């Protein structure tokens, strides 16, 4: 649950989504559903994830599936963090 809140906070800050992010659940779609999540925003979000959680993400670890939903992004962060 803590990871979900942190990821939602990063989405809010990086994508400047404001209060819209408050309604996001793990099932909320991301890539293709949020206009603000373009290729540059993905790079910015990756950087923010690395800084927030203290890990490094290599290019071969990233796919569209990672950013398919809030839940898939949380699962990725948990796996990288060893949670």
PyMOL commands that set and color helices and strands:
alter all, ss='L'
color gray80, all
select helices_A, chain A and resi 2-15+18-23+39-53+59-61+64-67+70-81
alter helices_A, ss='H'
color red, helices_A
deselect
rebuild
show_as cartoon
